[in-house]
Amino acid sequence: MGGSRVQVNKPHKSRFSSKSSRNLHKTSVKDRLAIAKAERNVGKGARTARIQRSKTLRDQKRAAVLKEKRELSGSRSPPRVIVLFALCASVDLESLADDLLSLLSKDTCVVLPGTVASSEYKTRITVLKAPHGDLLSCMEMAKVADLMVFVASAKSLCEETDSYYIDSFGNQCLSVFRSLGLPSTAVFIRDLPSDLKQRNELKKICTSSLASEFPEDCKFYPADTKDELHKFLWLFKEQRIKVPHWRTQRPYLLAQKVGAVYEGNSEKCTLFLTGYLRSRSLSVNQLVHVSGAGDFQLSKIELLKDPCPLNSRKNQDLMDADEMHDTEVIGSLVPDPLNHEALIIENIPDPLAGEQTWPTEAEIAKADEDQKKKKTRKRSLPRGTSEYQAAWIVDDSEESDCDDEDDEGMVLDEGEDGFPGQEENKYSEFDGDDASLRFGDSEEETDNDSVMMEVDNLTREKIQDELKELKEAHAADEEFPDEVDTPVDVPARKRFAKYRGLKSFRTSSWDPKESLPQDYAKIFEFDNFKRTQKHALAKALELDQENCEHCIPVGSYARLQIKEVPSAVASKLCLLSKRMPVTACGLLKHESKVSVLHFSVKKHETYDAPIKSKEELIFHVGFRQFVGRPVFSSEFINTDKNKMERFLHAGRFSVASIYAPISLTPLPSIILKISGENAAPVVAAVGSLKTVDTDRIILKRVILTGYPQRVSKRKASVRHMFYNPEDVKWFKPIELYTKRGLRGRIKEPVGTHGTMKCLLNGVLEQRDTVCMNLFKRAYPKWPTHYFPLSE
């Protein structure tokens, strides 16, 4: 129909409209026309556009892969690091390494030990042999490996483990490598028989036995003859290498030469590390961490001529090459004094920063109001007493009020902040740290941490006795967690002066800035750590993408001059470099400053001894190593408070909090423990860095227990929780509970020996136990030294 009789439909309401029409008023006219034009042409060539887009993406990915291959196989890329690891002690790595190096160095000369540039395979390779039984060396090699080659012997049968081809040390190292993050992997099978049928059968048996221990893309190669190794090298040349993500965020240098220049009788020296730079560009203004030694500044970077060029001449004289490459310097970089990052580890606190030099206006106004109230209060004074004289006369009513307040006892925290018992009262001399020092806080067990490491003259019997006591304490903590006995000779209000009661662990407030220890004045904190980390990573990426004058590119053969290294540490590094790799990694912004780091850790299955809170442990975090004395805690999701654990329990994850230099996440962590003075460190726990947070609240809980003496329905008299009536009055505001689920409170003390009358919300059984929870905030302990080699 036409004209005025055309049907007109009612428009949809706004709540039924689409997102595009609902936000139409926010779009400009130009954009609206472009959208309408695009929608008009949806039907025309949509399929062709999709095909073209997918083809473009495919070409971009192909170009990226080709670029990566050219970089890896080109002369600008550093040599690939192949680490040979024996799964069993009977495997001979020496002959395998010699066969690989002889294949690679057919037409070239070996200038650097273990590093070969092969023009036949068009690649450069560094071969490292992991010493069987040396855990630290194996860990350091796994951190820098581009390819981990696990070598198994078909003749070795290790009946002590589940797999016949892996011994106990191999199993332990495999779990550590998985925690660090495995790079590309391969398995070599040696000692296969010469008969073809037996060879294939034994290879299948060995492969099926080991397949579950390695990633799915791991390939198995027979490696008895040079022909088989030749086949592997041709495949490896084209293989795309994958490395853990944490290694791609920082530049690092695997030192092939380590030296030091000592300046007279000075305790400091200059350390020289020579090698190929990997992963990212390194700025001369950056700080570097030398594995196990600490964080330092660079005084100079020298670019040297590559000793192993890929297109080297075949007839090059070895002696001439050796002399030339050691001495020839292409260029050098010196740090800019304005942009050189300062080495700041601890914050220097100002002891007068918290002092109040002049009262504020609010305090003056409050004092005036208090003075007016005192004037309006009627006081009976002798006749003829002036106002000045009256100010010196103590009012008896004020004294009685204070005494009443003292008798009220411990304040229950229902959302208010403040430690109980810290008001002015007759027990104030025992408040704070003095109470713990005089009467032995429940942390007296942890005050004597790592005794076995600190005392030199320990006999075997003493060590065994201490280990026995530690195991008994660990067993008691598992059976009766957090339960402590109230001392008979010391009042409980003095013994637990630093503790407070909480109405609810989940909802009661606890100010994270309240009553912080003195150690917190030396650490750094961030308003928003995630934002700081994002900016630091963005700045590092910007340095890597831009060709800055103060940076050396990836693949450069360089000599780092690290200044102000302690002479004792430098001599230890020179000795260590003979048996394990020494690495120097560039630090991102803020990574040298000390803060509170939290790790998600789990006890290693091979470690049986108890791990106590605040015990000295060595943390391997990425390329870095530092010493920490952690406090362990369990994590709760629906609250801002976390409960401290006295021991690290097996079979579950806990959070370990330490004072240590800042590291940006994500990073894996391996925690080692030294059981004796000359003993080798063993793996105690594994995990990863969780966050850096100074405001994480860790509460130490103690449970006081009492036992019913007489029960009358909901009323009961309870004894052995306290031993004098003053303690009963002091802890009266805190809620009680029983192990069978009842709740209650203290009514009044009974008698003179600490028995108390309690009222519960149900009928108490005679066999039940009455409990009271007390809490205080726990902190990690400051380490005696930050880095393992600096002790």
C-alpha positions in Angstrom: 0.0 0.0 0.0 1.1 3.6 -0.6 0.4 7.0 0.6 -0.7 7.7 4.2 -1.8 4.0 4.7 1.9 2.7 4.7 2.5 0.5 7.8 4.7 2.2 10.4 6.2 -0.1 13.0 7.1 1.0 16.6 10.8 1.3 17.0 12.6 -1.0 19.5 13.3 0.3 23.0 16.9 1.1 23.9 17.3 -2.0 26.1 16.7 -4.2 23.1 19.0 -2.3 20.8 22.4 -3.6 19.7 25.7 -2.2 21.0 26.5 -0.4 17.7 23.2 1.5 17.7 23.3 2.1 21.4 26.7 3.8 21.1 26.0 5.5 17.8 25.9 9.0 19.4 29.5 8.5 20.5 30.8 8.0 17.0 31.7 10.9 14.7 29.9 11.4 11.4 33.0 10.5 9.4 33.5 7.2 11.3 29.7 6.5 11.0 29.9 6.8 7.2 32.9 4.6 7.0 31.2 1.9 9.1 28.1 2.1 7.0 30.2 1.8 3.8 32.0 -1.2 5.2 28.7 -2.9 6.2 27.3 -2.2 2.7 30.2 -4.1 1.1 30.1 -7.1 3.5 28.6 -9.4 0.9 31.0 -8.3 -1.9 34.4 -10.0 -1.7 34.2 -11.0 2.0 35.6 -14.4 1.3 38.4 -13.0 -0.8 39.3 -10.6 2.0 39.5 -13.4 4.5 41.7 -15.5 2.2 44.0 -12.5 1.7 44.2 -11.8 5.4 45.1 -15.4 6.2 47.7 -15.4 3.5 49.3 -12.2 4.8 49.5 -13.7 8.3 51.0 -16.9 6.9 53.7 -15.0 5.0 54.5 -12.9 8.1 55.0 -16.1 10.2 57.1 -17.7 7.5 59.3 -14.6 7.3 59.7 -14.5 11.1 60.8 -18.2 11.1 63.2 -17.6 8.2 64.7 -14.6 10.0 65.1 -16.6 13.2 66.9 -19.4 11.3 69.2 -17.0 9.6 70.1 -15.3 12.9 70.7 -18.7 14.6 72.8 -20.1 11.7 74.6 -16.8 10.9 77.8 -15.4 12.1 76.1 -12.8 14.3 74.5 -15.4 16.6 76.4 -16.8 19.6 77.4 -20.4 19.6 74.7 -22.8 20.6 75.4 -24.5 24.0 74.9 -28.2 24.1 75.1 -29.7 27.6 75.7 -33.4 27.9 74.2 -34.9 31.0 74.7 -38.6 32.1 71.6 -40.2 33.4 73.7 -42.8 35.2 77.2 -42.7 36.6 78.4 -45.5 34.3 77.9 -43.4 31.1 81.2 -42.2 29.5 80.7 -38.6 28.5 84.4 -37.9 27.6 84.4 -40.2 24.5 81.0 -38.7 23.4 82.2 -35.1 23.7 85.4 -36.0 21.8 83.5 -37.6 19.0 81.2 -34.5 18.7 84.1 -32.0 18.7 86.1 -34.1 16.2 83.2 -34.1 13.8 82.7 -30.4 14.1 86.3 -29.4 13.9 87.3 -31.4 10.8 88.3 -28.3 8.8 88.8 -25.8 11.5 91.0 -25.2 14.5 89.7 -25.1 18.1 90.6 -21.7 19.6 88.3 -21.7 22.6 88.1 -24.8 24.7 84.8 -26.6 24.0 83.7 -24.1 21.3 83.9 -25.0 17.6 82.8 -23.2 14.4 82.0 -25.8 11.7 81.8 -24.6 8.1 80.5 -28.0 7.0 77.5 -27.9 9.3 77.3 -24.0 9.1 76.9 -23.6 12.8 78.9 -22.8 16.0 78.5 -25.1 19.0 79.8 -25.1 22.6 79.9 -28.5 24.2 79.7 -28.7 28.1 80.0 -31.9 30.1 77.9 -31.9 33.3 79.9 -33.7 36.1 77.9 -36.5 37.6 77.4 -35.9 41.3 78.1 -32.2 41.3 74.6 -30.6 41.7 75.7 -26.9 41.5 77.6 -27.4 38.3 74.7 -29.3 36.7 72.3 -26.5 37.7 74.5 -23.7 36.3 75.0 -25.6 33.0 71.2 -26.2 32.7 70.6 -22.4 33.1 72.6 -21.6 30.0 71.9 -24.7 27.8 70.3 -24.3 24.4 70.0 -28.0 24.1 70.0 -30.5 26.9 71.3 -33.9 25.7 70.5 -36.7 28.2 72.8 -39.7 27.7 71.6 -43.1 28.7 73.5 -46.4 28.5 71.6 -49.5 27.3 73.8 -51.7 29.5 73.3 -49.8 32.8 70.5 -51.1 35.0 69.9 -49.0 38.2 67.5 -51.1 40.3 67.4 -48.5 43.1 65.0 -46.3 41.0 61.8 -46.9 39.0 63.6 -46.4 35.7 66.4 -48.8 35.1 68.4 -46.3 33.1 68.3 -43.4 35.6 70.1 -43.4 39.0 69.0 -41.4 42.1 71.3 -38.4 41.2 69.9 -38.3 37.7 66.3 -38.4 39.0 67.1 -35.5 41.4 68.7 -33.4 38.6 65.8 -34.1 36.3 63.3 -32.7 38.8 65.5 -29.6 39.3 65.8 -29.1 35.5 62.0 -29.3 35.2 61.6 -26.6 37.9 64.1 -24.3 36.1 62.4 -24.9 32.8 63.7 -27.3 30.2 65.1 -26.0 27.0 65.1 -28.1 23.8 65.9 -31.7 24.8 67.3 -34.9 23.1 68.3 -38.3 24.4 71.3 -40.2 23.3 71.3 -44.0 23.7 74.8 -45.5 24.0 76.2 -49.0 24.2 73.7 -50.6 21.9 74.7 -54.1 20.5 76.0 -54.4 17.0 73.4 -57.0 15.9 70.7 -55.1 14.0 67.7 -57.0 15.5 68.9 -56.8 19.1 69.9 -53.2 18.5 66.4 -52.2 17.5 64.7 -54.2 20.2 66.9 -52.7 23.0 66.4 -49.2 21.6 62.6 -49.7 21.7 62.8 -50.9 25.3 65.0 -48.0 26.3 62.8 -45.5 24.5 59.6 -46.7 26.1 61.2 -46.7 29.6 62.5 -43.1 29.3 59.7 -41.5 27.3 57.6 -40.6 30.3 60.5 -38.6 31.9 60.9 -36.1 29.1 58.7 -33.7 27.1 56.6 -35.1 24.2 58.8 -33.4 21.5 62.0 -35.0 22.8 63.6 -37.2 20.3 65.8 -40.3 20.9 69.0 -40.9 18.9 71.4 -43.8 18.9 74.9 -42.3 19.5 77.5 -45.1 19.3 79.2 -44.3 15.9 80.2 -41.1 14.2 77.7 -41.6 11.4 74.9 -41.5 13.9 76.3 -38.3 15.5 76.7 -36.9 12.0 73.0 -37.5 11.3 72.1 -35.8 14.6 74.2 -32.7 13.8 72.5 -32.3 10.5 69.1 -32.4 12.1 70.2 -30.1 15.0 71.5 -27.6 12.5 67.9 -27.0 11.3 66.2 -27.4 14.6 64.3 -24.5 16.1 65.6 -23.9 19.6 63.2 -23.1 22.4 64.4 -21.7 25.8 62.5 -20.9 29.0 60.7 -17.5 29.0 62.6 -16.0 31.9 65.9 -16.3 29.9 64.6 -14.2 27.1 64.0 -11.1 29.3 67.6 -10.4 30.4 71.0 -10.3 28.7 73.5 -12.8 29.9 77.1 -13.7 29.2 78.6 -17.2 29.6 82.2 -16.5 30.6 84.7 -18.6 28.7 87.6 -16.7 30.4 87.7 -15.4 33.9 90.4 -13.2 35.3 91.1 -10.5 37.9 93.4 -7.5 38.3 94.3 -6.8 41.9 95.3 -3.3 42.9 98.0 -3.5 45.5 96.8 -4.3 49.0 93.3 -3.2 48.3 90.4 -5.5 49.2 88.7 -4.6 45.9 89.7 -5.7 42.4 88.5 -5.5 38.8 87.0 -8.8 37.5 87.2 -9.7 33.8 84.6 -11.9 32.1 85.1 -12.8 28.4 82.4 -14.5 26.3 79.5 -14.2 23.9 76.5 -12.0 24.8 73.2 -13.8 24.5 69.4 -13.2 24.6 69.4 -9.3 24.6 71.6 -6.3 24.2 73.6 -5.2 27.2 74.1 -1.6 28.2 77.4 -0.4 29.8 75.2 1.7 32.2 73.4 -1.4 33.5 74.2 -3.3 36.6 75.2 -7.0 36.3 74.9 -9.9 38.6 77.8 -12.4 38.7 76.5 -15.8 39.7 76.9 -16.3 43.4 79.1 -13.2 43.9 76.6 -10.3 43.9 75.5 -7.2 42.0 78.1 -4.8 40.6 78.7 -1.9 38.2 80.6 -2.1 34.9 83.6 0.1 34.4 84.1 -0.8 30.8 83.0 -3.2 28.0 85.6 -4.1 25.3 84.4 -5.6 22.0 86.9 -8.2 20.8 87.4 -9.8 17.5 85.4 -13.1 17.2 87.9 -16.0 17.9 85.5 -18.5 16.2 84.2 -16.9 13.0 82.0 -19.1 10.9 83.7 -18.3 7.6 87.2 -18.6 8.9 90.0 -19.6 6.5 91.1 -23.2 6.5 94.8 -22.5 6.3 94.8 -19.9 9.1 97.7 -20.4 11.4 96.6 -21.4 14.9 99.3 -19.5 16.8 98.6 -16.3 14.9 94.9 -16.6 15.4 95.3 -17.2 19.1 97.6 -14.2 19.6 95.4 -11.9 17.4 92.1 -12.8 19.0 93.3 -12.4 22.5 94.7 -8.9 22.0 92.7 -7.3 19.3 90.1 -4.9 20.6 87.5 -3.7 18.0 85.9 -1.1 20.3 85.1 -0.2 23.8 82.2 1.4 25.7 82.5 3.5 28.9 79.6 4.3 31.1 78.0 7.7 31.1 78.3 9.3 34.6 74.8 10.9 34.2 73.0 7.7 33.1 75.1 5.1 35.0 72.7 3.2 37.3 73.8 3.5 40.9 74.4 0.4 42.9 71.8 0.8 45.7 71.2 -2.3 47.9 69.8 -1.0 51.2 68.0 2.1 52.0 69.8 4.3 54.5 67.3 5.2 57.2 67.2 8.6 58.9 67.0 8.0 62.6 65.4 11.4 63.1 62.8 11.0 60.3 60.1 9.9 62.8 60.8 12.5 65.4 58.2 15.2 66.0 59.9 18.6 66.3 56.8 20.8 66.6 53.2 20.0 67.5 50.6 20.2 64.7 47.6 22.6 64.8 45.3 19.6 65.5 47.3 18.6 68.5 47.4 22.1 69.9 43.6 22.4 69.5 43.1 19.1 71.2 45.3 20.2 74.1 43.3 23.4 74.5 40.1 21.3 74.7 41.5 19.0 77.3 42.6 22.0 79.3 39.1 23.5 79.2 37.6 20.2 80.3 39.9 20.1 83.3 38.9 23.6 84.2 35.2 22.9 84.1 35.6 19.8 86.3 34.8 20.6 90.0 37.6 19.8 92.4 37.7 20.1 96.1 40.8 22.2 96.9 42.1 23.7 100.2 41.0 27.3 100.8 43.4 29.9 99.3 44.9 27.5 96.7 45.8 29.3 93.5 45.3 27.9 90.0 49.0 27.4 89.5 49.2 25.4 92.8 46.1 23.4 91.9 47.8 22.1 88.7 50.4 20.3 90.8 47.9 18.5 93.0 47.1 14.9 91.7 43.4 14.1 91.5 42.5 10.9 93.3 39.7 10.3 90.8 42.1 10.2 87.9 44.2 7.7 89.6 41.3 5.4 90.3 40.1 5.7 86.7 43.5 4.6 85.5 43.5 1.7 87.9 40.1 0.6 86.7 41.4 0.7 83.1 44.4 -1.5 84.0 42.1 -4.1 85.5 40.2 -4.4 82.3 42.9 -6.6 80.8 43.7 -7.5 77.2 41.6 -5.7 74.6 40.0 -7.9 72.0 40.6 -6.7 68.5 37.3 -6.4 66.7 38.4 -4.2 63.9 40.5 -1.7 66.0 44.2 -1.7 65.6 46.7 -1.8 68.4 48.4 -4.4 70.4 46.8 -5.6 73.6 48.4 -4.6 76.8 50.3 -1.6 75.4 48.4 1.0 77.3 50.0 2.6 80.3 49.6 0.1 83.1 51.6 -1.7 85.8 52.8 -4.3 83.3 54.1 -1.9 80.7 57.7 -2.7 81.6 57.2 -6.1 80.0 55.7 -4.8 76.7 57.3 -4.9 73.3 60.6 -6.7 72.6 61.7 -6.7 76.2 59.0 -9.2 77.1 60.3 -11.6 74.5 63.9 -11.2 75.6 63.2 -11.6 79.3 60.6 -14.3 79.3 61.5 -16.2 76.1 59.0 -15.7 73.3 57.7 -18.7 71.4 60.2 -17.8 68.7 63.0 -18.8 71.0 63.3 -21.9 68.9 64.0 -19.8 65.8 66.4 -17.4 67.5 69.1 -20.1 67.4 68.6 -20.7 63.7 71.3 -22.5 61.6 73.4 -23.4 64.7 75.1 -26.1 62.7 76.4 -23.5 60.2 77.4 -20.9 62.8 79.3 -23.0 65.3 82.6 -24.3 64.0 83.5 -26.9 66.7 80.5 -29.2 66.5 81.0 -32.9 67.2 79.1 -35.6 65.4 77.1 -36.4 68.6 76.0 -32.8 69.0 74.8 -32.6 65.4 72.9 -35.8 65.8 71.3 -34.6 69.1 70.3 -31.3 67.5 68.9 -33.1 64.5 66.9 -35.4 66.8 65.5 -32.4 68.7 64.5 -30.7 65.4 62.7 -33.8 64.2 60.9 -34.1 67.5 59.8 -30.5 67.3 58.7 -31.0 63.7 56.6 -34.1 64.7 55.0 -32.2 67.5 54.2 -29.3 65.2 52.4 -31.7 62.8 50.5 -33.4 65.6 49.6 -30.3 67.7 50.1 -27.3 65.5 50.7 -23.9 67.2 49.9 -25.3 70.7 52.2 -23.9 73.4 52.3 -24.4 77.2 51.8 -21.5 79.5 54.8 -21.1 81.7 54.2 -21.8 85.4 56.7 -19.4 86.8 56.0 -16.4 84.4 52.7 -14.6 84.2 50.9 -15.2 80.8 50.2 -11.5 80.4 54.0 -10.9 80.4 55.0 -14.0 78.4 52.5 -13.2 75.6 52.7 -9.4 75.8 53.3 -9.0 72.1 50.2 -11.0 71.1 46.6 -9.9 70.6 43.3 -11.6 70.1 41.2 -11.4 67.0 37.4 -11.6 66.8 37.7 -13.1 63.3 40.8 -14.1 61.5 39.1 -13.3 58.1 37.4 -10.0 58.8 39.3 -8.3 61.7 41.5 -5.5 60.5 45.2 -5.4 60.9 47.2 -2.3 59.8 50.2 -3.4 57.7 52.1 -0.3 58.6 51.7 -0.7 62.4 54.7 -1.4 64.7 57.1 -2.3 61.9 60.5 -3.6 62.9 63.7 -1.6 62.4 64.7 -3.8 59.4 61.8 -2.3 57.4 63.6 1.0 57.4 66.3 -0.5 55.1 64.1 -1.9 52.4 62.3 -0.5 49.4 58.6 -0.7 48.5 56.4 0.2 45.5 53.0 1.9 45.3 52.2 -0.5 42.4 54.7 -3.3 41.8 53.0 -4.6 38.6 53.1 -1.2 37.0 56.8 -0.8 38.0 57.6 -4.2 36.5 55.8 -3.3 33.3 57.8 -0.1 32.9 61.1 -1.9 33.6 60.4 -4.6 31.0 59.3 -2.0 28.4 62.5 -0.1 28.9 64.6 -3.2 28.5 62.7 -4.1 25.3 63.3 -0.5 24.0 67.0 -0.8 24.6 67.0 -4.1 22.7 65.2 -2.8 19.7 67.1 0.4 19.4 70.7 0.4 18.3 72.0 2.6 21.2 75.6 3.7 21.3 76.0 2.5 24.9 74.8 -1.1 24.1 76.5 -4.1 22.6 74.3 -6.4 20.4 73.5 -10.0 20.9 76.3 -12.4 19.6 79.1 -9.9 20.3 82.3 -11.4 21.8 83.1 -9.0 24.6 85.1 -8.6 27.7 83.2 -7.2 30.7 85.3 -5.2 33.3 83.4 -5.3 36.6 84.7 -2.9 39.2 84.9 -3.1 43.0 84.6 -6.8 43.3 86.0 -8.1 46.7 89.3 -9.8 46.1 88.3 -12.9 48.1 85.1 -13.3 45.9 87.1 -12.8 42.7 89.6 -15.6 43.7 86.7 -17.9 44.5 85.2 -17.2 41.0 88.5 -18.0 39.3 88.6 -21.4 41.0 85.0 -22.1 40.3 85.3 -21.3 36.6 87.5 -24.4 36.1 84.6 -26.8 37.0 81.4 -24.9 36.4 80.2 -22.0 34.1 80.3 -18.4 35.5 77.6 -16.2 34.1 77.0 -12.5 34.3 73.4 -11.3 33.7 72.2 -7.8 33.2 69.8 -6.5 35.8 66.6 -4.6 35.0 65.7 -1.4 36.8 65.4 -1.6 40.6 66.6 -5.2 40.7 69.5 -4.5 43.0 67.4 -3.0 45.8 66.3 -5.1 48.8 62.7 -5.7 49.5 60.4 -8.5 50.8 60.2 -11.3 48.2 57.5 -14.0 48.4 58.1 -17.4 46.8 55.6 -20.2 46.3 57.7 -23.3 47.3 57.2 -27.0 47.9 59.5 -29.3 49.7 61.5 -31.5 47.4 60.6 -35.2 47.5 64.2 -36.3 48.0 64.7 -34.1 51.1 63.6 -35.7 54.4 65.0 -33.5 57.1 62.8 -30.7 58.7 63.1 -27.2 57.2 62.5 -24.7 60.0 61.3 -21.1 59.6 64.1 -18.5 59.6 66.8 -21.1 58.8 69.5 -20.0 56.4 68.9 -21.2 52.9 70.4 -20.5 49.4 67.9 -19.3 46.8 68.7 -19.8 43.1 66.3 -17.4 41.3 66.9 -17.4 37.6 70.6 -16.6 37.0 70.9 -15.0 40.5 71.8 -16.5 43.8 71.2 -15.1 47.2 71.0 -16.1 50.9 67.7 -15.8 52.8 66.2 -16.7 56.1 62.6 -17.2 55.2 59.4 -17.3 57.2 56.9 -19.8 55.9 53.2 -19.2 55.7 50.1 -20.7 54.3 48.0 -18.5 51.9 44.3 -17.7 52.4 42.3 -16.4 49.5 39.4 -14.6 51.2 41.5 -12.5 53.6 44.5 -10.2 53.8 46.1 -12.2 56.6 48.2 -15.4 56.3 49.1 -17.9 59.0 52.8 -18.5 59.7 54.1 -22.1 59.6 56.9 -23.1 61.9 58.1 -25.8 59.4 57.9 -26.3 55.7 55.6 -29.3 55.4 55.9 -31.9 52.7 53.2 -32.5 50.0 51.8 -28.9 49.8 52.8 -25.5 48.6 53.7 -22.7 51.1 54.9 -19.1 50.8 58.5 -18.4 51.8 59.1 -14.7 52.5 62.6 -13.3 52.7 64.6 -10.1 52.6 66.5 -10.2 49.3 67.3 -8.1 46.2 64.2 -7.4 44.0 63.6 -9.7 41.1 60.9 -9.2 38.5 58.5 -12.1 37.9 58.2 -14.7 36.5 61.3 -16.6 37.7 61.9 -20.2 38.9 63.5 -20.8 42.2 65.6 -23.7 43.6 66.2 -23.6 47.3 69.4 -25.3 48.6 70.4 -26.1 52.2 73.9 -26.7 53.5 73.7 -29.2 56.3 77.4 -28.9 57.5 80.4 -26.7 57.2 82.2 -28.6 54.4 79.1 -30.5 53.1 77.8 -30.0 49.6 74.4 -28.2 49.3 71.4 -30.3 48.7 68.0 -29.4 47.1 65.5 -28.7 49.9 62.6 -27.1 48.0 61.6 -25.9 44.5 59.1 -23.2 43.4 58.8 -19.9 41.8 58.9 -16.2 42.6 55.3 -15.1 43.5 55.5 -11.3 44.2 57.3 -8.5 45.9 55.2 -7.0 48.6 56.1 -5.4 51.9 52.5 -5.2 53.2 51.8 -8.9 53.2 50.6 -9.7 56.7 51.9 -13.0 58.2 50.5 -13.8 61.6 52.0 -16.2 64.1 49.4 -18.0 66.0 49.8 -19.6 69.5 47.0 -21.7 71.0 46.6 -21.8 74.8 44.8 -24.9 76.0 42.9 -25.7 79.2 41.1 -28.8 80.4 37.6 -29.0 82.1 37.7 -29.7 85.8 33.9 -29.5 86.6 31.1 -29.3 84.0 27.6 -28.2 84.6 25.8 -28.2 81.3 27.0 -25.0 79.5 29.1 -23.9 82.5 32.5 -25.3 83.3 35.6 -24.6 85.4 38.7 -24.9 83.3 42.3 -25.2 84.6 45.9 -25.3 83.3 45.4 -22.5 80.8 46.5 -19.9 83.3 48.1 -20.1 86.8 47.0 -16.9 88.5 43.7 -14.9 88.5 45.3 -11.8 87.1 46.0 -13.6 83.9 42.4 -14.7 83.7 41.2 -11.1 84.0 43.7 -10.0 81.5 42.6 -12.4 78.8 38.9 -12.2 79.6 37.8 -10.3 76.4 39.1 -13.1 74.1 36.8 -15.7 72.8 37.3 -19.4 73.6 36.5 -22.4 71.5 36.8 -26.2 72.0 38.2 -28.9 69.7 34.8 -30.3 69.3 33.3 -27.1 67.9 31.8 -25.1 70.8 32.3 -21.4 71.4 32.4 -19.5 74.7 33.9 -16.9 76.9 35.5 -16.4 80.3 33.2 -15.3 83.1 35.5 -14.9 86.1 38.5 -16.4 87.8 38.0 -19.1 90.5 40.4 -19.4 93.4 44.0 -18.3 93.4 45.6 -20.9 91.0 44.3 -19.7 87.6 41.2 -21.8 87.4 38.4 -19.9 85.5 34.7 -20.2 85.1 33.6 -20.4 81.4 30.3 -20.1 79.6 29.8 -22.0 76.4 27.1 -22.2 73.7 26.6 -26.0 74.2 27.1 -28.8 76.7 30.8 -29.3 77.2 32.2 -32.9 77.4 34.7 -33.8 80.0 37.1 -35.1 77.4 37.0 -31.9 75.3 39.8 -29.3 75.3 39.3 -25.5 75.7 41.5 -23.4 73.4 42.3 -19.7 73.0 44.0 -18.2 69.9 46.6 -15.4 70.2 48.3 -13.7 67.2 51.2 -11.5 66.4 52.8 -10.4 63.2 55.9 -12.4 62.0 58.7 -11.1 59.8 61.6 -12.9 58.0 65.1 -12.6 59.5 67.8 -10.4 58.1 70.6 -12.5 56.5 74.2 -12.2 57.7 75.3 -11.9 54.0 73.3 -11.5 50.8 75.2 -13.8 48.4 76.7 -17.3 48.8 80.3 -16.3 47.8 80.4 -13.1 49.9 80.6 -14.8 53.3 
